[in-house]
Amino acid sequence: MDIDEFFKRPTPLFILILLIVILIAKLLRLETTDYLITIMFFIGIAMALNIIMGFAGYVSFGHTVFLGISGYVFALLVYYNRDFANLMNMYSGIPIFFIALLAGGVSALVAFLVGIPVLKLKGAFFAIATIGLDFAALYIIKAFIPILNPEFFGAQIILPAYALAYKDNVFVAMYITFALIIIANYLIRRSRFGMGLLAISEDEDAAEALGVPTTKYKLISFALSAFFTGMLGAVFGLNSGGVDENLFNLAHTIDMIVMIVIGGIGTVMGPLVGSIIYFILYDTLLVTYPEFNLVILGFIVAVIVLFAPRGVVGILRGKQFMGKKLRDIIE
Amino acid sequence: MTILTDLLINLTSGFLWGTVLGAVSVGLTLIWGVMKVVNLAHGESILLGAYVVSALYLFLNVDPLLAMFVALVSGLLLGFAIYWLGLHKIIGHVDVVTLRIEMSTLLEMFAISIILYNIYSFLTRSEPFGIGIWHLTPISYINLGYMSIQVNHLTAAALSLVATFIIYQFISKTPTGKAIRAVMQDSQAAALVGINPVRIKMLTTVISIGFTAFSGFLVVLYESAVVPSISYKYAPLAFTIVVLGGLGSIIGSYIAGIIIGVTYGVSKVIFSVLVSKNASDPLALTMAFIILVLTLLLKPEGLFGVKR
């Protein structure tokens, strides 16, 4: 694919603009660093879940388990290893990214091992099993973390001063992670692997019959998705100054799934647009109707599932623009 | 206290809790088994009944034994609303339910659960709300020497048995119940012999959500007060129980509920010896989900389900 064709497509252009806008907002201090980190976290978890839910069609309700596992791994690593902790404020935060890679790797490993049996399940059974896994992991962490160290009362780890990083360094780590996730999403969508996943989401048996190695593809996409989710959980935990059982909260699952459903399943643009819409709605509703913001969001999702099952981007993809089918150019 | 008495106490309390869990899961097994609607708003339906009974008792001093019928009616109304507002457009047809439709119902019920959950949180400010120390008899505990049993727990167990028996009779004996089972097996064939599957689907939603709200009364009787986040405890357990008991099997759900309850009680004792007292409760709950994954992999049709 040559450069000209690349820029005729809205998706990579959108990704590029998004990355530049966030960078400019940071450099010109248009928004606080915390706000930008939160935005990237929200968009990131939607894009990470998108690899398994959007492309392969496997709705995972237990994805917060990977936020939790990696969050805890990261916190324990910097809590007990002063070398890691000292590194975090050097080289403008790049080491944070590498420690997050490590923490994400643990999640990927867990996802791989768990995925071997669980990905045999289809549809609702897979969703239910992942909910079960989330609670199992939560209860195990609740049981063992306080035994590890009495200071972790109620499975809460508050990072001490030596294990904290400057906000700017956290921003750099989050920015690299975020860029990695959305670019990986785009590349996967355009690859043979991504096509295989989409085939699985359409009809798994037919895909298998046509020679798509479904088991392998599902496992890889689940592990990749867990890996990215885990990295975000690790950096976000550092940004919050500690981790507790709330990382396992189903509320994050709600966020991820709602963002993908609003935007549209099976696309890269979908969760990107969906998470931006979600974040803006959430943010404005939180100010105007603090008690009802989630009620209103629930209504929006209910209406979208009923009347636009393919989301906002799905509607766009069905339209034509300047004689071109938008389906062909929006990934 | 020796381990043996500890085991006996936990076995008894686990059994009693298990009967409540069984009754809680019956509504889910109906809606999921018959219509392939993955009711992620199950926990919120339970809470509706719990809150209706508690509110009537606290504000109007209505006897909970009377209020439980109001809880049932409120659940029937909620089921009616959920069907016509949320589900009819997705499942209101005769055709076979595909995987894609199943996932749509899952997301739709998920949205409904978000709405209900946050309404409850707003109304109760997430504080415990319940019938407290209400009990049927003048005494609140029955003393059996080395252990005492709460009267409320016994009442909940007895009521759960009666209620499950009634709904089982309804499904297996009445014409409507037979039609429901026919639609569960094959909705197109049912339509050919003159059953209206859409009407049956509506009825099933109404009945199962109604029964779930009624079981919410048992939950508040057992727990004496509820918070919205209790749905995160009961709903996943209910899914585990339904899978273990077999989709669509009422007796299976009830027995599986008892199995999960007893497993919880026994493993709590084992873990408190092996690990620590504080860690025993979360680890015992983990057992339920290990059972869930094992069932899904080894015997996906469940203990009493029909193999497809």
Interface residues (C-beta under 8 A of the other chain):
Chain A: G57 V59 P117 V118 K120 L121 K122 G123 A124 F125 A127 I128 A129 I131 G132 L133 F135 A136 L138 Y139 I140 K142 A143 F144 P146 I147 L250 I254 I257 V258 V261 E291 F292 L294 V295 L297 G298 F299 V301 A302 V305 L306 P309
Chain B: W32 K36 V38 L85 G86 K89 I90 L99 E102 M103 S104 L106 L107 E108 F110 A111 I112 S113 I114 I115 Y117 N118 I119 S121 F122 Y232 P236 F239 T240 V243 F271 V275 S276 N278 A279 S280 P282 L283 L285 T286 A288 F289 I290 L292 V293 L296 L297 P300
